[in-house]
Amino acid sequence: MDFQTSVKTCFKKYAIFSGRASRSEFWWFVLFGFLGGIITWIIDVMIFKYPAEANGPASLIFSVILILPSFAVGARRLHDTDKTGWWQLLWITVIGGLLIIIWQATLGEKKKNRYGPPTKK
């Protein structure tokens, strides 16, 4: 899956927490969020004249738009490794966040699991 397809898929499945997501779908969407965060930060600093340390309106709006699809694709990605999406709550802790990153970077199961058939690469 390429960058554009991944972003379209994640917004199309905006609040769908069932099913599975491939590594490429998840990580391209993470890159989209990272790049969008940088762009909105630049807009806040250059156009709205917010200090670089503060969150301006563009960053806030972008974050609100991304929060639900980010959790949804994160849950689907964990489903691909046969783990429940509730494991995302480990982001509350630093060590748990590292574990989540490892799971999300792990190759998904190649056979059908309790969350559905394998994703197409």
Secondary structure in CASP SS format (residue, H / E / C, confidence):
PFRMAT SS
TARGET T0000
AUTHOR 0000-0000-0000
METHOD secondary structure of the structure
MODEL  1
M C 1.00
D C 1.00
F H 1.00
Q H 1.00
T H 1.00
S H 1.00
V H 1.00
K H 1.00
T H 1.00
C H 1.00
F H 1.00
K H 1.00
K C 1.00
Y C 1.00
A C 1.00
I C 1.00
F C 1.00
S C 1.00
G C 1.00
R C 1.00
A C 1.00
S C 1.00
R H 1.00
S H 1.00
E H 1.00
F H 1.00
W H 1.00
W H 1.00
F H 1.00
V H 1.00
L H 1.00
F H 1.00
G H 1.00
F H 1.00
L H 1.00
G H 1.00
G H 1.00
I H 1.00
I H 1.00
T H 1.00
W H 1.00
I H 1.00
I H 1.00
D H 1.00
V H 1.00
M H 1.00
I C 1.00
F C 1.00
K C 1.00
Y C 1.00
P C 1.00
A C 1.00
E C 1.00
A C 1.00
N C 1.00
G C 1.00
P H 1.00
A H 1.00
S H 1.00
L H 1.00
I H 1.00
F H 1.00
S H 1.00
V H 1.00
I H 1.00
L H 1.00
I H 1.00
L H 1.00
P H 1.00
S H 1.00
F H 1.00
A H 1.00
V H 1.00
G H 1.00
A H 1.00
R H 1.00
R H 1.00
L H 1.00
H H 1.00
D H 1.00
T C 1.00
D C 1.00
K C 1.00
T C 1.00
G H 1.00
W H 1.00
W H 1.00
Q H 1.00
L H 1.00
L H 1.00
W H 1.00
I H 1.00
T C 1.00
V H 1.00
I H 1.00
G H 1.00
G H 1.00
L H 1.00
L H 1.00
I H 1.00
I H 1.00
I H 1.00
W H 1.00
Q H 1.00
A H 1.00
T C 1.00
L C 1.00
G C 1.00
E C 1.00
K C 1.00
K C 1.00
K C 1.00
N E 1.00
R C 1.00
Y C 1.00
G E 1.00
P C 1.00
P C 1.00
T C 1.00
K C 1.00
K C 1.00
END
